[in-house]
Amino acid sequence: MTKIEELIAKHPSLTKVEAIKIVTEKNERKKKNRLEKTDRSNAKKLRNEASRPKTDEV
């Protein structure tokens, strides 16, 4: 059973087009949140690397 079918089964008053729109919007929000989290993580890694002293230089 797909997410759209599950949503329609849970809320029978929804049309298929409305259910598709809801699922699509949710997927876009999730994708945006994942990208933001990745960007924060990458920025943190860069800050940590910049503040860490180089160990290979003698």
N, C-alpha and C positions, 0 to 999 in steps of 0.2 A: 504494500500500500504506500502510495507516495504522500508527501507532506500535504499536497493540495487535497487529495482524497480524505486524509485524516482530518484536515480542517473543516471540510464540508460535512463529514460525518459528525463532527463535534458541534458544528453550527449549521444546521440544515437550511437556515434562511439565507445563507450566503450563496451567491452565484459562483460559477466556476471562474469567471473573469475577476470577480472581487477576491476570491481565494488566491488566484495567481498573483494579483497585485500585492496582497498582503505578504505572501511568501517571498516575492521578489524584493520588496522593500526591506524585509527582515534580513535577507541575504546580503543586501547592499550595506545595511547598518553593521552587520557582522564583519564584512570585508573591510569596511572603514575602520572599525575598532581594531582589527588585527593589524592593519597597516600602521595605525597610530601607535600601537603597542610595540611593533617592530622598530619604528622610528625612535621611540623613547629608549628602547633597549640598545639600539645602535649608537645613539648619542651618549648614553651612559658608558658603553664600552670605549668610545673614543676619548671621553673625559678621563676614564681610568687609565688608558694607555698613555695619555699625554702627561698625567701626573706621576706615573710610575717611573722610577729611575731606570735607565738602561743598564742591564747587567752584563751585556757582552763587551762593553767598553772597559778597558783596563787603564 
